[in-house]
Amino acid sequence: MSETTRTTQTPGAPEAAVAPSPAPSRLAERAAALDAADPLAGLRAAFVLDDTVYLDGNSLGALPAAVPARLADVVAREWGELRIRSWTESGWWTAPERVGDRIAPLVGAAPGRVVAGDSTSVNIFKALVAAVRLADAADAADAADGDDGDDGGTGSPARDEILVDAATFPTDGYIAASAARLTGRTVRAVAMADLAAEVGPRTAVVLANHVDYRSGELYDLPALTAAAHAAGALIVWDLCHSAGALPVQLDADGADFAVGCGYKYLNGGPGAPAFLYVRGEHQGRFDSPLPGWNSHAEPFAMEAAYTPAEGAARGRVGTPDILSMLALESALEVWDGVDPQQVRAKSLALTDFFLECVSALLPDGAVSCVTPREHARRGSQVALRCEGAREVMAELIRRGVVGDFRQPDVLRFGFTPLYTSFGDALRAATVLAAVIDER
């Protein structure tokens, strides 16, 4: 075997130093030592796991062990016995804000700035339209001050575009296009690497992914937020592949809006509620395009006219999905006392070690890595490109290593620091090497 790495770099990424490949026995020794020293190792027992190496938590997190009993109680006692009384006596009505406040520390937000509910798609729609309306309000204020903007007398809004990542997750693009039609804007798609340079005086809002869902590349949230603000634009961040996997500082970094799902690294279960972050200074002017009765200041007054609630509750729409909401709330208890910096450190160590194992165990040229090696540009997954990737992943799953496949040729491995071990990383690379060798 060669003494150098067998994976290739993302184009344009600087080469990282790679130590000579240790023998498989040395890898096993290192995995055992790393697991023994892992300060988060005890959290693995808080999840329902088996002998499968589960590396698909970036699509659906594993089941926290406390959730089944909590849901059984919700169904049997709160719903079965208390019935309608549970909206008040069991706290169902306040669950969206309560769950939002549990998520807030994981995304660097103060209490009262995050609300849980609806789906990621719905929350992106709320955030984008609300951001455009804020831009319109700013234009109107400028006009009142005697600045008629740069519309050339056409009557069109000066800020007439929504800027999106050209490689964004499809839903984000679909929702952006719909929001643009609704608000009289156009969508302009550019590469993430060019977003900071492309945002300008015509940009109302930028929609950006914190981590690329295909490659696992991590983008610079503070820098891009600052670039948007310098151009007078607002920004909406999609945190689906970062919330719960790495530290996020929405308040400190000046983000305007952010959304994320509850079923990936937050482990809330299939279809778990998403979350919406609204910066404190925007909350009083947050004009939701979906003003449901749950976000009314006095929802049970049943007034014909809409008066929005204060704070995070303004992001609510209709009656929340209580079973899913309370499953997510129970799942989030596993984060009590967990230091997000330790989560990030383990994520990087896991992905480093997995890449080291791949390099040591696979033949030259068998795979190429599309995930950046630099820690500052890496999320919590590793994406490997290989020939016959669909069939390779199917065989990995058959042998008890669960990742996922992305067209046309990408194997995607998600590392959830709360329950993934270094032994898991070695076993995944070992099975991958065996499958590749047999092919």
C-alpha positions in Angstrom: 0.0 0.0 0.0 1.1 3.6 -0.6 2.3 5.7 2.3 0.2 8.6 1.2 -3.5 9.4 1.1 -5.7 7.6 -1.4 -8.4 10.3 -1.6 -8.3 13.4 -3.7 -9.0 17.0 -2.7 -12.0 19.2 -3.5 -10.8 21.3 -6.5 -9.1 24.5 -5.2 -8.7 23.2 -1.7 -5.2 23.4 -0.2 -3.6 20.0 0.4 -3.6 18.9 4.1 -0.7 17.0 5.5 -1.5 13.3 5.9 0.5 11.0 8.1 1.8 7.7 6.7 -1.0 5.1 6.6 -0.9 2.8 9.7 -1.6 -0.9 9.4 -5.1 -2.1 10.1 -4.2 -3.3 13.5 -2.8 0.1 14.4 -6.1 1.6 13.2 -8.0 -0.6 15.5 -5.8 0.4 18.4 -6.2 4.0 17.6 -10.0 3.7 17.3 -10.1 2.0 20.7 -7.9 4.7 22.3 -10.0 7.5 20.8 -13.2 6.0 22.0 -11.8 5.5 25.5 -10.8 9.2 25.6 -14.1 10.5 24.1 -15.9 12.8 26.6 -19.2 12.3 24.7 -18.9 8.5 24.6 -21.5 8.0 27.4 -24.2 9.7 25.3 -24.3 6.7 23.0 -26.4 4.8 25.6 -29.0 7.5 25.4 -30.0 6.2 21.9 -31.6 3.1 20.6 -28.8 1.5 18.6 -27.8 -2.0 17.5 -24.8 -3.6 15.7 -25.5 -1.5 12.6 -23.0 1.3 11.9 -25.5 4.1 11.4 -24.0 6.9 9.4 -27.2 8.5 8.1 -28.0 10.8 10.9 -27.7 13.7 8.5 -30.9 12.4 7.0 -32.7 10.9 10.0 -31.2 10.9 13.5 -31.3 7.8 15.7 -34.1 7.3 18.2 -33.3 8.7 21.7 -34.1 6.1 24.2 -36.4 8.3 26.3 -38.8 9.2 23.5 -40.9 6.0 23.4 -41.9 6.3 27.0 -42.6 10.0 26.7 -44.8 9.4 23.6 -46.6 6.6 25.3 -47.5 8.9 28.2 -48.6 11.6 25.8 -50.9 9.2 24.0 -52.3 7.2 27.0 -52.5 9.9 29.7 -52.4 13.4 28.2 -54.5 12.6 25.1 -56.3 9.5 26.4 -57.3 10.8 29.9 -56.8 14.5 30.1 -57.9 15.0 26.4 -58.6 18.7 25.7 -57.3 19.7 29.1 -53.8 18.9 28.1 -53.6 22.1 26.0 -53.3 23.9 29.3 -52.6 21.3 32.0 -49.9 19.5 30.0 -48.5 22.6 28.4 -49.4 21.6 24.8 -50.2 25.2 23.9 -46.8 26.6 24.8 -44.8 23.7 23.3 -43.6 25.5 20.1 -41.9 28.3 22.1 -40.7 25.9 24.8 -39.1 23.6 22.2 -37.7 26.7 20.4 -36.0 27.7 23.6 -34.4 24.3 23.8 -33.1 24.6 20.3 -31.9 28.2 20.8 -28.6 27.4 22.6 -27.6 25.0 19.8 -27.8 27.8 17.3 -26.5 30.6 19.4 -29.9 32.4 19.9 -31.3 34.1 23.0 -34.5 32.8 24.5 -37.6 33.9 22.7 -36.0 34.1 19.2 -36.7 30.5 18.0 -40.1 28.8 17.5 -40.6 25.2 16.6 -43.3 24.1 14.1 -44.2 23.4 10.5 -41.7 22.1 8.0 -38.4 23.5 6.8 -40.0 24.4 3.5 -42.8 26.4 5.2 -40.4 28.2 7.4 -38.2 29.1 4.5 -41.2 30.6 2.8 -42.2 32.6 5.9 -38.6 33.9 6.3 -38.1 34.8 2.6 -41.3 36.7 2.2 -40.9 38.5 5.5 -37.4 39.5 4.5 -38.6 40.9 1.2 -41.3 42.8 3.1 -38.7 44.3 5.4 -36.7 45.3 2.3 -39.8 47.0 0.9 -40.3 48.8 4.2 -36.7 50.1 4.0 -37.3 51.3 0.5 -40.4 53.1 1.5 -38.6 54.7 4.4 -35.8 55.9 2.0 -38.5 57.3 -0.3 -40.1 59.2 2.5 -36.6 60.7 3.3 -36.3 61.9 -0.3 -34.2 59.0 -1.7 -36.2 57.4 -4.6 -33.8 54.5 -4.9 -32.3 53.3 -8.2 -35.4 52.0 -10.0 -35.0 54.5 -12.8 -38.5 55.8 -12.4 -40.1 52.4 -13.4 -41.9 51.9 -10.1 -40.2 48.6 -9.7 -38.7 47.8 -6.3 -35.0 48.9 -6.1 -34.2 45.6 -4.5 -35.7 43.3 -7.1 -33.8 40.0 -6.6 -33.6 37.1 -4.3 -30.1 35.7 -4.4 -29.7 31.9 -3.9 -27.0 29.2 -4.0 -27.0 27.6 -7.4 -26.4 24.2 -5.8 -29.0 24.6 -3.0 -31.2 21.8 -1.8 -34.1 21.7 -4.3 -36.8 22.7 -1.8 -34.9 25.9 -1.1 -34.9 26.8 -4.8 -38.5 25.9 -5.3 -39.6 28.0 -2.3 -37.4 30.9 -3.4 -39.0 30.9 -6.8 -42.5 30.9 -5.3 -41.6 33.7 -2.9 -40.2 35.7 -5.8 -43.4 35.3 -7.8 -45.5 36.3 -4.8 -43.4 39.4 -4.1 -42.6 40.6 -7.6 -38.9 39.6 -7.5 -36.7 37.4 -9.5 -34.4 34.7 -8.3 -30.8 34.8 -9.3 -28.7 31.7 -8.6 -25.0 31.9 -8.2 -22.3 29.6 -6.8 -21.9 29.8 -3.0 -18.3 30.8 -3.6 -19.5 33.9 -5.4 -22.4 34.9 -3.2 -20.5 37.5 -1.2 -19.2 39.2 -4.3 -22.6 39.0 -6.1 -24.8 40.5 -3.4 -25.5 44.1 -4.3 -27.9 47.1 -4.3 -30.6 45.0 -6.2 -30.5 42.2 -3.7 -33.4 42.1 -1.2 -32.5 38.9 0.5 -29.9 36.1 0.3 -30.9 32.5 0.9 -27.8 30.4 1.8 -27.1 26.9 3.1 -24.7 26.7 6.0 -23.5 23.2 4.9 -23.9 21.8 1.4 -26.0 18.7 1.6 -24.1 16.8 -1.1 -20.5 17.5 -0.3 -20.6 18.4 3.4 -18.8 21.7 2.7 -19.2 24.3 5.5 -19.7 27.9 4.5 -18.7 31.0 6.3 -21.8 32.2 8.0 -20.3 35.3 9.7 -18.6 36.5 6.5 -21.5 36.0 4.2 -23.9 37.6 6.7 -21.6 40.6 6.9 -21.3 40.9 3.1 -25.1 40.8 2.7 -25.5 43.5 5.3 -22.8 45.7 3.8 -24.8 45.6 0.6 -28.0 46.5 2.4 -29.6 43.1 2.0 -31.0 40.6 4.5 -30.0 36.9 4.8 -31.9 33.7 5.5 -29.7 30.7 6.6 -30.7 27.1 6.1 -29.2 25.2 9.1 -30.5 21.7 8.3 -27.1 20.2 8.1 -25.4 22.2 10.8 -27.8 22.6 13.8 -26.8 19.9 16.3 -23.6 19.0 14.5 -21.5 22.1 15.0 -21.7 25.4 16.9 -23.8 28.2 15.3 -23.9 31.8 16.7 -26.9 33.4 15.0 -27.2 36.3 17.4 -23.5 37.1 17.6 -23.0 36.8 13.8 -25.9 39.0 13.0 -28.1 36.5 11.0 -31.5 37.9 10.2 -33.5 34.7 9.8 -32.6 31.0 10.0 -34.5 27.7 9.6 -33.6 24.1 10.3 -35.2 20.7 10.6 -35.7 18.7 13.8 -35.1 15.2 12.4 -31.4 15.2 11.4 -28.8 16.0 14.1 -31.5 17.0 16.6 -32.9 13.4 16.4 -36.6 14.4 16.7 -37.9 11.6 14.5 -39.3 11.4 10.9 -41.1 14.5 10.0 -40.2 16.3 13.3 -41.1 19.9 13.4 -38.7 22.4 12.0 -37.6 25.7 13.6 -37.6 29.3 12.7 -35.2 32.0 14.1 -36.1 35.6 13.8 -33.5 38.2 14.9 -34.7 40.2 17.9 -34.6 43.6 16.2 -36.8 42.2 13.4 -39.5 40.6 15.5 -41.7 43.6 15.9 -41.7 44.1 12.1 -41.9 40.4 11.1 -44.8 40.3 8.7 -45.5 36.6 8.1 -47.1 35.6 4.9 -49.0 32.9 6.8 -50.7 34.7 9.7 -52.6 31.8 11.3 -54.7 32.0 14.3 -51.9 30.5 16.5 -49.8 33.6 15.9 -52.6 36.0 16.8 -52.0 38.1 19.9 -55.3 36.9 21.3 -55.9 33.6 19.5 -59.1 32.7 21.4 -60.7 36.1 21.0 -61.5 34.8 17.5 -61.3 38.3 16.0 -61.8 38.9 12.3 -58.8 41.3 12.2 -55.3 39.9 12.6 -53.1 41.3 15.4 -49.7 39.5 15.5 -48.4 38.1 18.7 -45.1 39.4 20.2 -41.8 37.6 20.0 -41.2 34.1 18.6 -44.9 33.2 18.7 -45.4 35.5 15.7 -43.8 32.6 13.6 -46.5 30.2 14.5 -49.3 29.4 12.0 -51.9 26.8 12.8 -52.4 24.1 15.4 -49.1 22.4 16.1 -48.4 18.7 15.6 -48.4 17.8 19.2 -47.2 14.2 19.0 -44.2 15.1 16.8 -43.6 18.3 18.8 -43.4 16.5 22.1 -41.2 13.7 20.6 -38.8 16.4 19.5 -38.9 18.0 23.0 -38.0 14.7 24.6 -35.3 14.1 22.1 -33.7 17.4 22.9 -33.2 16.5 26.5 -30.2 14.5 25.5 -28.4 17.8 24.9 -28.7 18.9 28.5 -25.2 19.6 29.7 -23.6 19.0 26.3 -20.9 21.4 25.2 -21.3 22.2 21.5 -17.6 22.8 21.2 -17.0 19.2 22.3 -19.5 18.1 19.7 -17.6 20.0 17.0 -14.2 18.7 18.2 -15.5 15.1 18.0 -17.1 15.7 14.6 -13.8 16.8 13.1 -11.9 14.0 14.8 -14.4 11.4 13.5 -14.3 12.6 10.0 -10.5 13.0 10.1 -10.2 9.4 11.3 -12.6 8.0 8.8 -10.7 9.7 5.9 -7.5 8.3 7.4 -9.0 4.8 7.4 -10.3 5.2 3.9 -6.8 6.3 2.8 -5.1 3.3 4.5 -7.5 0.6 3.5 -8.7 1.4 0.0 -6.6 1.0 -3.2 -5.4 4.1 -5.0 -8.0 5.9 -7.1 -10.9 3.8 -5.8 -12.7 6.9 -4.4 -12.2 10.6 -4.4 -13.2 12.9 -1.6 -15.5 15.8 -2.4 -15.6 17.0 1.2 -13.0 19.7 2.0 -10.3 18.5 4.3 -9.8 21.9 6.0 -11.7 21.9 9.3 -13.0 25.4 8.7 -14.8 24.2 5.5 -16.1 20.8 6.7 -19.5 20.0 8.2 -20.1 16.7 9.9 -20.3 14.4 6.9 -17.9 12.9 4.4 -18.9 12.5 0.7 -16.9 10.1 -1.4 -17.2 9.8 -5.2 -16.8 6.3 -6.7 -17.8 4.3 -9.7 -21.0 2.3 -9.2 -21.9 4.3 -6.0 -25.5 3.3 -6.0 -24.6 -0.4 -5.9 -21.8 0.1 -3.5 -24.1 1.8 -1.0 -26.7 -0.9 -1.4 -24.1 -3.5 -0.5 -22.8 -1.5 2.4 -26.3 -1.3 3.8 -26.7 -5.0 3.3 -23.6 -5.6 5.4 -24.7 -3.3 8.2 -23.1 0.0 7.3 -25.8 2.6 6.6 -25.0 5.7 4.7 -26.8 7.1 1.7 -26.3 7.7 -2.0 -26.7 10.9 -3.9 -26.8 11.0 -7.7 -24.8 10.5 -9.8 -21.9 8.9 -7.9 -21.7 10.1 -4.3 -21.5 8.0 -1.2 -22.5 10.1 1.8 -21.6 9.3 5.4 -23.0 11.4 8.2 -21.2 11.5 11.5 -23.4 12.3 14.5 -21.0 13.0 17.4 -23.6 12.2 20.1 -23.6 8.5 19.2 -21.1 7.7 16.5 -17.9 6.0 17.7 -14.5 5.9 16.2 -14.9 2.1 16.0 -17.9 2.8 13.8 -15.8 4.9 11.5 -13.1 2.2 11.2 -15.7 -0.6 10.6 -17.4 1.6 7.9 -14.1 2.1 6.1 -13.2 -1.6 6.5 -16.5 -2.8 4.9 -16.2 -0.1 2.2 -12.7 -1.4 1.3 -14.0 -5.0 1.2 -17.0 -4.0 -1.1 -14.7 -2.0 -3.4 -12.1 -4.8 -3.5 -14.8 -7.4 -4.5 -16.0 -5.1 -7.3 
